[in-house]
Amino acid sequence: MTDEQDLIQRLLAGEQGAYRQLVSTYQGAMRAVATAIVGIANAEEVVQESWLAVVRNLNGFAARSSLKTWLLTITANTAKSRLRKQRREVLLDDLTGPHGSIDDRRFASDGHWAGELPLWHSDSPEALLDEQALRDCLEHTLNSLSELQRSVLLLRERQGLELTDICNLLDISHSNVRVLLHRARLSVFATLEHFEVTGEC
């Protein structure tokens, strides 16, 4: 029995610890999906409504998809119901960041680095991340992204979702997801590059 199957069995048995584990594991991803669809002001309420739907429908979970995919699909559907038929459009405008235009030639078409990574003056990027100032800068950059950019970035990089899954959850095209992810990555890179040179945001 896999860990997920074990968790499901414990949930069906009504074990409170299993519910706490479920929430702590998936709450962040559910909030990211809800924020992308309804905005940060209404995301928490959508997540709470989604948990109620999860509890009501847990007995009907057929394991045709992963538990994570099932939870995020419920969240997305709950958020879309709240918006009714309103659709979010993505404007594919110029790729600019807080420090001016960013050269996107550093990335290949598949989203990976096009060439060698730039050298850091510190021992490693990990050493830089130990600095509170840089963590604050990165947090500020994430908060300055549009809701869709931030959510796509977090769903891809932190939650590990495939682009196709993000498209289905957020109900946007594959090309728009790629643009959103690309722009978010460029903004984060610009912050890192600027901090490395100046020591400031």
DODO-808264 format. One record per residue: x, z, y of N, C-alpha, C in turn; chain; residue number from 1; residue in three letters. Coordinates in nm, 2 decimals, padded with zeros to 4 digits. Each point is the difference from the previous one (the first is absolute). Example, Ala and Ser with C-alpha at 12.3 -4.5 7.8 and 13.67 -1.06 7.14 Angstrom:
residues 2
      n.X      n.Z      n.Y     ca.X     ca.Z     ca.Y      c.X      c.Z      c.Y   cadena   num   residuo
    01.32    00.78   -00.57   -00.09    00.00    00.12    00.09    00.00    00.12        A     1       ALA
   -00.04   -00.07    00.11    00.09    00.00    00.11   -00.08    00.08    00.11        A     2       SER
***
This chain:
residues 201
      n.X      n.Z      n.Y     ca.X     ca.Z     ca.Y      c.X      c.Z      c.Y   cadena   num   residuo
    00.08    00.00   -00.12   -00.08    00.00    00.12    00.09    00.00    00.13        A     1       MET
   -00.03   -00.09    00.09    00.08   -00.01    00.12   -00.04    00.12    00.09        A     2       THR
    00.08    00.02    00.11   -00.02    00.10    00.10   -00.14   -00.02    00.06        A     3       ASP
   -00.03   -00.13    00.03   -00.12   -00.04    00.07   -00.12    00.03   -00.09        A     4       GLU
    00.01   -00.03   -00.13   -00.11    00.03   -00.09   -00.02    00.14   -00.02        A     5       GLN
    00.11    00.08    00.00   -00.01    00.14   -00.01   -00.07    00.06    00.13        A     6       ASP
    00.03   -00.05    00.11   -00.06    00.04    00.13   -00.15   -00.03    00.00        A     7       LEU
   -00.04   -00.11   -00.05   -00.14   -00.04   -00.01   -00.07    00.09   -00.09        A     8       ILE
    00.05    00.03   -00.11   -00.06    00.09   -00.10   -00.02    00.14    00.06        A     9       GLN
    00.10    00.04    00.08   -00.01    00.14    00.06   -00.11   -00.01    00.11        A    10       ARG
   -00.01   -00.11    00.07   -00.10   -00.01    00.11   -00.14    00.00   -00.06        A    11       LEU
   -00.02   -00.08   -00.11   -00.13    00.00   -00.07   -00.04    00.13   -00.06        A    12       LEU
    00.10    00.08   -00.03   -00.02    00.14   -00.05   -00.03    00.10    00.11        A    13       ALA
    00.01   -00.05    00.13   -00.03    00.09    00.11    00.11    00.09    00.04        A    14       GLY
    00.12   -00.03   -00.04    00.11    00.09    00.04    00.04   -00.01    00.14        A    15       GLU
   -00.01    00.11    00.07    00.03    00.00    00.15    00.14   -00.04    00.03        A    16       GLN
    00.09    00.04   -00.08    00.14   -00.04    00.03    00.02   -00.15   -00.01        A    17       GLY
   -00.08   -00.07   -00.08    00.01   -00.14   -00.01   -00.05   -00.07    00.13        A    18       ALA
   -00.11    00.06    00.06   -00.05   -00.05    00.12    00.10    00.02    00.12        A    19       TYR
    00.07    00.11    00.00    00.10    00.03    00.10    00.12   -00.10   -00.02        A    20       ARG
    00.04   -00.03   -00.12    00.10   -00.10   -00.02   -00.04   -00.14    00.04        A    21       GLN
   -00.12   -00.03   -00.03   -00.05   -00.14    00.04    00.00   -00.01    00.15        A    22       LEU
   -00.05    00.10    00.08    00.00   -00.01    00.14    00.14    00.00    00.06        A    23       VAL
    00.09    00.08   -00.05    00.14    00.00    00.06    00.07   -00.13   -00.03        A    24       SER
   -00.03   -00.06   -00.11    00.07   -00.12   -00.04   -00.05   -00.13    00.08        A    25       THR
   -00.13   -00.01    00.02   -00.06   -00.12    00.05   -00.06    00.01    00.14        A    26       TYR
    00.00    00.12    00.06   -00.07    00.01    00.13    00.07   -00.08    00.11        A    27       GLN
    00.14   -00.01   -00.01    00.07   -00.08    00.10   -00.03   -00.15    00.00        A    28       GLY
   -00.01   -00.05   -00.12   -00.03   -00.14   -00.02   -00.14   -00.03    00.04        A    29       ALA
   -00.09    00.09   -00.03   -00.14   -00.02    00.04   -00.02    00.00    00.15        A    30       MET
    00.07    00.09    00.06    00.00    00.01    00.15    00.05   -00.13    00.06        A    31       ARG
    00.11   -00.05   -00.06    00.06   -00.13    00.06   -00.10   -00.11   -00.01        A    32       ALA
   -00.07   -00.01   -00.11   -00.10   -00.11   -00.02   -00.11    00.02    00.10        A    33       VAL
   -00.05    00.12    00.01   -00.11    00.03    00.09    00.03   -00.03    00.15        A    34       ALA
    00.12    00.04    00.03    00.05   -00.02    00.14    00.01   -00.15    00.03        A    35       THR
    00.05   -00.08   -00.09    00.01   -00.14    00.03   -00.14   -00.07    00.02        A    36       ALA
   -00.10    00.06   -00.06   -00.13   -00.07    00.01   -00.09    00.06    00.11        A    37       ILE
    00.00    00.13    00.02   -00.09    00.06    00.10    00.07    00.06    00.11        A    38       VAL
    00.13    00.01    00.00    00.08    00.06    00.11    00.02    00.15   -00.03        A    39       GLY
    00.10    00.06    00.07    00.04    00.13   -00.03   -00.11    00.11    00.03        A    40       ILE
   -00.08   -00.04    00.10   -00.10    00.10    00.04   -00.10    00.03   -00.11        A    41       ALA
   -00.03   -00.10   -00.08   -00.11    00.01   -00.10    00.06    00.01   -00.14        A    42       ASN
    00.13   -00.01   -00.02    00.06   -00.01   -00.13   -00.02    00.13   -00.08        A    43       ALA
    00.01    00.11    00.06   -00.01    00.13   -00.08   -00.14    00.01   -00.06        A    44       GLU
   -00.10   -00.04    00.08   -00.14    00.01   -00.05   -00.02   -00.10   -00.11        A    45       GLU
    00.05   -00.11    00.01   -00.01   -00.10   -00.11    00.07    00.05   -00.12        A    46       VAL
    00.11    00.06    00.01    00.07    00.06   -00.12   -00.09    00.11   -00.07        A    47       VAL
   -00.06    00.08    00.09   -00.08    00.11   -00.06   -00.12   -00.06   -00.07        A    48       GLN
   -00.06   -00.11    00.06   -00.11   -00.06   -00.07    00.04   -00.07   -00.13        A    49       GLU
    00.12   -00.05    00.00    00.06   -00.07   -00.12    00.02    00.10   -00.11        A    50       SER
    00.05    00.12    00.03    00.01    00.11   -00.10   -00.13    00.03   -00.06        A    51       TRP
   -00.10    00.01    00.08   -00.14    00.03   -00.06   -00.04   -00.11   -00.09        A    52       LEU
    00.03   -00.13    00.03   -00.03   -00.11   -00.09    00.08    00.01   -00.12        A    53       ALA
    00.12    00.04    00.01    00.09    00.01   -00.12   -00.06    00.11   -00.10        A    54       VAL
   -00.04    00.11    00.06   -00.06    00.11   -00.09   -00.12   -00.05   -00.07        A    55       VAL
   -00.09   -00.07    00.08   -00.13   -00.05   -00.06    00.02   -00.10   -00.11        A    56       ARG
    00.11   -00.08    00.02    00.02   -00.12   -00.09    00.11    00.02   -00.10        A    57       ASN
    00.06    00.12   -00.01    00.12    00.01   -00.09   -00.04   -00.02   -00.15        A    58       LEU
   -00.12    00.04   -00.04   -00.04   -00.03   -00.14    00.00   -00.15   -00.03        A    59       ASN
   -00.02   -00.08    00.10   -00.01   -00.14   -00.02    00.13   -00.08    00.01        A    60       GLY
    00.11    00.07    00.03    00.13   -00.06    00.00    00.04   -00.06   -00.13        A    61       PHE
    00.01   -00.13   -00.01    00.02   -00.07   -00.13    00.15   -00.03   -00.03        A    62       ALA
    00.09    00.03    00.10    00.14   -00.02   -00.02    00.03   -00.15   -00.01        A    63       ALA
   -00.08   -00.09    00.06    00.03   -00.14    00.00    00.11   -00.02    00.10        A    64       ARG
    00.02    00.09    00.09    00.11   -00.01    00.10    00.06    00.14    00.00        A    65       SER
    00.11    00.02    00.07    00.07    00.13    00.01   -00.09    00.09    00.08        A    66       SER
    00.02    00.13   -00.02   -00.08    00.10    00.08    00.03   -00.02    00.15        A    67       LEU
    00.12   -00.03    00.04    00.03   -00.02    00.14   -00.08   -00.11    00.06        A    68       LYS
    00.00   -00.12   -00.08   -00.07   -00.11    00.05   -00.15    00.03    00.01        A    69       THR
   -00.05    00.07   -00.09   -00.15    00.04    00.00   -00.03    00.08    00.12        A    70       TRP
    00.09    00.10    00.03   -00.02    00.09    00.12    00.01   -00.08    00.13        A    71       LEU
    00.09   -00.09    00.01    00.02   -00.07    00.12   -00.11   -00.10    00.02        A    72       LEU
   -00.05   -00.06   -00.11   -00.11   -00.09    00.01   -00.13    00.07    00.05        A    73       THR
   -00.02    00.12   -00.05   -00.12    00.08    00.05    00.02    00.03    00.15        A    74       ILE
    00.12    00.04    00.04    00.03    00.03    00.14   -00.03   -00.12    00.09        A    75       THR
    00.05   -00.12   -00.05   -00.01   -00.12    00.08   -00.15   -00.04    00.01        A    76       ALA
   -00.08    00.01   -00.11   -00.14   -00.03    00.01   -00.08    00.10    00.09        A    77       ASN
    00.04    00.12   -00.01   -00.06    00.10    00.09    00.02   -00.03    00.15        A    78       THR
    00.13   -00.04    00.03    00.03   -00.03    00.13   -00.07   -00.13    00.05        A    79       ALA
   -00.01   -00.10   -00.09   -00.06   -00.12    00.04   -00.15    00.02    00.02        A    80       LYS
   -00.06    00.09   -00.08   -00.15    00.03    00.02   -00.02    00.06    00.14        A    81       SER
    00.09    00.08    00.04   -00.01    00.06    00.13    00.01   -00.10    00.11        A    82       ARG
    00.08   -00.10   -00.02    00.01   -00.11    00.10   -00.11   -00.10   -00.01        A    83       LEU
   -00.07    00.01   -00.11   -00.10   -00.11   -00.03    00.06   -00.13   -00.01        A    84       ARG
   -00.04   -00.10    00.09    00.06   -00.13   -00.02    00.11   -00.03    00.11        A    85       LYS
    00.04    00.10    00.07    00.10   -00.02    00.10    00.13   -00.03   -00.07        A    86       GLN
    00.07   -00.10    00.05    00.13   -00.04   -00.06    00.11    00.02    00.10        A    87       ARG
    00.12    00.03   -00.05    00.11    00.02    00.08    00.09   -00.12   -00.01        A    88       ARG
    00.04   -00.05    00.12    00.08   -00.12    00.01    00.14    00.03    00.04        A    89       GLU
    00.09   -00.06   -00.06    00.14    00.02    00.03    00.05   -00.11    00.09        A    90       VAL
    00.06    00.04    00.12    00.06   -00.09    00.09    00.14   -00.03   -00.03        A    91       LEU
    00.03   -00.12   -00.03    00.14   -00.04   -00.04    00.08   -00.04    00.12        A    92       LEU
    00.03    00.10    00.09    00.07   -00.02    00.12    00.15    00.01   -00.02        A    93       ASP
    00.07   -00.01    00.11    00.15    00.00   -00.01    00.05    00.13   -00.06        A    94       ASP
    00.10   -00.01   -00.07    00.06    00.12   -00.06    00.09    00.07    00.10        A    95       LEU
   -00.05    00.10    00.07    00.07    00.07    00.10   -00.01    00.15   -00.03        A    96       THR
    00.10    00.07    00.03    00.00    00.14   -00.02    00.03    00.08    00.13        A    97       GLY
    00.02    00.13   -00.01    00.02    00.08    00.12    00.13   -00.03    00.07        A    98       PRO
    00.09   -00.07   -00.07    00.13   -00.03    00.06    00.02   -00.15    00.02        A    99       HIS
   -00.11   -00.07    00.01    00.01   -00.14    00.03   -00.03   -00.08   -00.13        A   100       GLY
    00.03   -00.13    00.01   -00.03   -00.09   -00.11    00.10    00.03   -00.11        A   101       SER
   -00.06   -00.01   -00.13    00.08    00.03   -00.12    00.03   -00.13   -00.07        A   102       ILE
    00.12   -00.02   -00.04    00.04   -00.12   -00.07   -00.05    00.01   -00.15        A   103       ASP
   -00.10   -00.08   -00.04   -00.05    00.02   -00.13    00.08   -00.09   -00.10        A   104       ASP
    00.11   -00.06    00.04    00.08   -00.08   -00.09    00.08    00.09   -00.09        A   105       ARG
    00.01    00.13    00.03    00.07    00.09   -00.09   -00.07    00.02   -00.13        A   106       ARG
   -00.14   -00.04   -00.01   -00.07    00.01   -00.13   -00.03   -00.13   -00.06        A   107       PHE
    00.01   -00.01   -00.13   -00.04   -00.12   -00.07   -00.15   -00.01   -00.01        A   108       ALA
   -00.04   -00.12   -00.05   -00.15   -00.02   -00.01   -00.07    00.09   -00.10        A   109       SER
    00.08    00.06   -00.09   -00.06    00.09   -00.10    00.00    00.15    00.05        A   110       ASP
    00.05    00.02    00.13    00.00    00.13    00.05    00.12    00.08   -00.02        A   111       GLY
    00.10   -00.05   -00.08    00.12    00.06   -00.02    00.11   -00.03    00.11        A   112       HIS
    00.11    00.07    00.00    00.10   -00.03    00.10    00.06   -00.14   -00.02        A   113       TRP
    00.02   -00.08    00.11    00.05   -00.13   -00.01    00.15    00.00   -00.02        A   114       ALA
    00.07    00.10    00.04    00.14    00.01   -00.01    00.04    00.14   -00.03        A   115       GLY
    00.13    00.03    00.03    00.05    00.13   -00.03   -00.05    00.10    00.10        A   116       GLU
   -00.02    00.12   -00.04   -00.05    00.10    00.09    00.10    00.04    00.10        A   117       LEU
   -00.04    00.03    00.13    00.09    00.04    00.10    00.07    00.14   -00.04        A   118       PRO
    00.12    00.01    00.05    00.08    00.13   -00.03   -00.05    00.11    00.09        A   119       LEU
    00.00    00.12   -00.05   -00.04    00.11    00.08    00.12    00.08    00.04        A   120       TRP
    00.01    00.06    00.12    00.11    00.08    00.04    00.01    00.13   -00.08        A   121       HIS
   -00.12    00.05   -00.04    00.00    00.13   -00.08    00.04   -00.03   -00.14        A   122       SER
    00.02    00.10   -00.08    00.04   -00.02   -00.14   -00.10   -00.09   -00.07        A   123       ASP
   -00.13    00.02    00.03   -00.11   -00.08   -00.07   -00.13    00.02    00.08        A   124       SER
   -00.09   -00.09   -00.03   -00.14    00.02    00.06   -00.06    00.13   -00.03        A   125       PRO
    00.03    00.05   -00.13   -00.05    00.13   -00.04    00.05    00.11    00.09        A   126       GLU
    00.13   -00.01    00.05    00.06    00.10    00.09   -00.08    00.00    00.13        A   127       ALA
   -00.03   -00.12    00.05   -00.08   -00.01    00.12   -00.13    00.06   -00.01        A   128       LEU
   -00.07   -00.01   -00.12   -00.13    00.05   -00.02    00.00    00.15    00.01        A   129       LEU
    00.12    00.06   -00.02    00.01    00.15    00.01   -00.02    00.05    00.15        A   130       ASP
    00.01   -00.10    00.09   -00.01    00.04    00.14   -00.15    00.01    00.04        A   131       GLU
   -00.04    00.11    00.05   -00.14    00.02    00.05   -00.04   -00.10    00.10        A   132       GLN
    00.10   -00.04    00.09   -00.03   -00.09    00.10   -00.05   -00.14   -00.05        A   133       ALA
    00.07   -00.04   -00.11   -00.04   -00.13   -00.06   -00.13    00.01   -00.07        A   134       LEU
   -00.02    00.11   -00.07   -00.13    00.02   -00.06   -00.12   -00.01    00.10        A   135       ARG
    00.03    00.07    00.12   -00.10    00.00    00.10   -00.02   -00.15    00.05        A   136       ASP
    00.11   -00.07    00.02   -00.02   -00.14    00.04   -00.08   -00.08   -00.09        A   137       CYS
    00.03    00.01   -00.13   -00.07   -00.08   -00.10   -00.15    00.04    00.00        A   138       LEU
   -00.03    00.13    00.01   -00.14    00.04    00.00   -00.07   -00.06    00.12        A   139       GLU
    00.07    00.00    00.12   -00.06   -00.06    00.12   -00.02   -00.14   -00.02        A   140       HIS
    00.09   -00.07   -00.06   -00.02   -00.15   -00.03   -00.12   -00.02   -00.09        A   141       THR
   -00.01    00.07   -00.11   -00.11   -00.01   -00.09   -00.14    00.02    00.08        A   142       LEU
    00.00    00.10    00.08   -00.12    00.03    00.08   -00.03   -00.10    00.10        A   143       ASN
    00.10   -00.08    00.05   -00.02   -00.10    00.10   -00.05   -00.13   -00.06        A   144       SER
    00.01   -00.02   -00.14   -00.05   -00.12   -00.06   -00.15    00.00    00.00        A   145       LEU
   -00.05   -00.13   -00.01   -00.15   -00.01   -00.01   -00.04    00.07   -00.13        A   146       SER
   -00.13    00.04   -00.01   -00.05    00.07   -00.12    00.03   -00.09   -00.12        A   147       GLU
   -00.03   -00.13    00.01    00.02   -00.09   -00.12    00.14   -00.01   -00.03        A   148       LEU
    00.09   -00.02    00.10    00.15   -00.01   -00.04    00.04    00.13   -00.07        A   149       GLN
   -00.03    00.12    00.06    00.05    00.12   -00.06   -00.06    00.02   -00.14        A   150       ARG
   -00.12   -00.03   -00.02   -00.06    00.02   -00.13    00.06   -00.10   -00.10        A   151       SER
    00.01   -00.12    00.03    00.07   -00.10   -00.09    00.14    00.05   -00.04        A   152       VAL
    00.07    00.04    00.10    00.14    00.05   -00.02    00.00    00.12   -00.10        A   153       LEU
   -00.08    00.10    00.03   -00.01    00.11   -00.08   -00.05   -00.02   -00.14        A   154       LEU
   -00.10   -00.09   -00.01   -00.05   -00.03   -00.13    00.10   -00.08   -00.09        A   155       LEU
    00.08   -00.08    00.07    00.10   -00.08   -00.08    00.13    00.08   -00.02        A   156       ARG
    00.05    00.07    00.10    00.13    00.06   -00.02   -00.01    00.15   -00.05        A   157       GLU
   -00.10    00.07    00.04   -00.01    00.14   -00.05   -00.09    00.01   -00.13        A   158       ARG
   -00.11   -00.08    00.00   -00.08    00.01   -00.12    00.03   -00.10   -00.11        A   159       GLN
    00.08   -00.10    00.04    00.05   -00.10   -00.10   -00.11   -00.10   -00.05        A   160       GLY
   -00.10   -00.02    00.08   -00.10   -00.10   -00.04    00.05   -00.14    00.02        A   161       LEU
   -00.05   -00.09   -00.09    00.03   -00.14    00.01   -00.08   -00.06    00.11        A   162       GLU
    00.06   -00.11    00.06   -00.07   -00.07    00.11   -00.14   -00.04   -00.03        A   163       LEU
   -00.02   -00.05   -00.12   -00.14   -00.04   -00.04   -00.09    00.11    00.00        A   164       THR
    00.04    00.12   -00.05   -00.09    00.12    00.01   -00.03    00.04    00.14        A   165       ASP
    00.10   -00.01    00.09   -00.02    00.03    00.14   -00.10   -00.09    00.06        A   166       ILE
    00.01   -00.13   -00.03   -00.10   -00.10    00.05   -00.14    00.03   -00.05        A   167       CYS
   -00.02    00.04   -00.12   -00.13    00.03   -00.05   -00.06    00.13    00.06        A   168       ASN
    00.09    00.10    00.02   -00.05    00.12    00.05   -00.04   -00.01    00.15        A   169       LEU
    00.08   -00.07    00.08   -00.02   -00.01    00.14   -00.08   -00.12    00.04        A   170       LEU
   -00.03   -00.09   -00.10   -00.09   -00.12    00.02    00.06   -00.09    00.11        A   171       ASP
    00.13   -00.02   -00.01    00.07   -00.10    00.08    00.08   -00.09   -00.08        A   172       ILE
    00.04   -00.12    00.06    00.07   -00.10   -00.08    00.14    00.04   -00.03        A   173       SER
    00.06   -00.07   -00.10    00.13    00.03   -00.05    00.10   -00.03    00.12        A   174       HIS
   -00.03   -00.11    00.07    00.09   -00.04    00.11    00.00    00.11    00.11        A   175       SER
   -00.11    00.05    00.03   -00.01    00.11    00.10    00.07    00.13   -00.04        A   176       ASN
   -00.02    00.03   -00.13    00.08    00.12   -00.05    00.15   -00.02    00.01        A   177       VAL
    00.05   -00.12   -00.03    00.14   -00.03    00.01    00.05    00.01    00.15        A   178       ARG
   -00.08   -00.05    00.09    00.03    00.01    00.14    00.00    00.15    00.05        A   179       VAL
   -00.10    00.07   -00.04   -00.01    00.14    00.04    00.12    00.08   -00.06        A   180       LEU
    00.03   -00.02   -00.12    00.11    00.07   -00.06    00.13   -00.04    00.06        A   181       LEU
    00.02   -00.13    00.03    00.12   -00.05    00.06    00.02    00.06    00.14        A   182       HIS
   -00.11    00.00    00.08    00.01    00.06    00.14    00.03    00.15   -00.01        A   183       ARG
   -00.06    00.07   -00.09    00.02    00.14   -00.01    00.15    00.03   -00.04        A   184       ALA
    00.05   -00.07   -00.09    00.14    00.02   -00.05    00.10   -00.03    00.12        A   185       ARG
   -00.03   -00.11    00.07    00.08   -00.03    00.12    00.00    00.11    00.10        A   186       LEU
   -00.11    00.05    00.03   -00.01    00.11    00.10    00.09    00.12   -00.05        A   187       SER
   -00.02    00.04   -00.13    00.08    00.11   -00.05    00.15   -00.03    00.01        A   188       VAL
    00.04   -00.13   -00.04    00.14   -00.03    00.01    00.05    00.00    00.14        A   189       PHE
   -00.08   -00.04    00.10    00.04    00.00    00.14    00.03    00.14    00.04        A   190       ALA
   -00.08    00.09   -00.04    00.02    00.14    00.03    00.13    00.05   -00.06        A   191       THR
    00.03   -00.03   -00.13    00.12    00.04   -00.06    00.12   -00.06    00.07        A   192       LEU
   -00.01   -00.12    00.03    00.11   -00.07    00.07    00.03    00.05    00.13        A   193       GLU
   -00.11    00.03    00.08    00.02    00.05    00.13    00.06    00.14    00.00        A   194       HIS
   -00.05    00.08   -00.10    00.05    00.14   -00.01    00.15    00.00   -00.04        A   195       PHE
    00.04   -00.09   -00.08    00.14   -00.01   -00.05    00.09   -00.03    00.12        A   196       GLU
   -00.05   -00.08    00.09    00.08   -00.05    00.11    00.00    00.11    00.11        A   197       VAL
   -00.11    00.06    00.03   -00.02    00.08    00.12   -00.01    00.15   -00.03        A   198       THR
   -00.04    00.03   -00.13   -00.03    00.14   -00.03   -00.13    00.05    00.06        A   199       GLY
   -00.08   -00.09    00.05   -00.13    00.03    00.06   -00.11   -00.09   -00.06        A   200       GLU
   -00.12    00.04    00.02   -00.12   -00.09   -00.03    00.00   -00.12    00.09        A   201       CYS
***
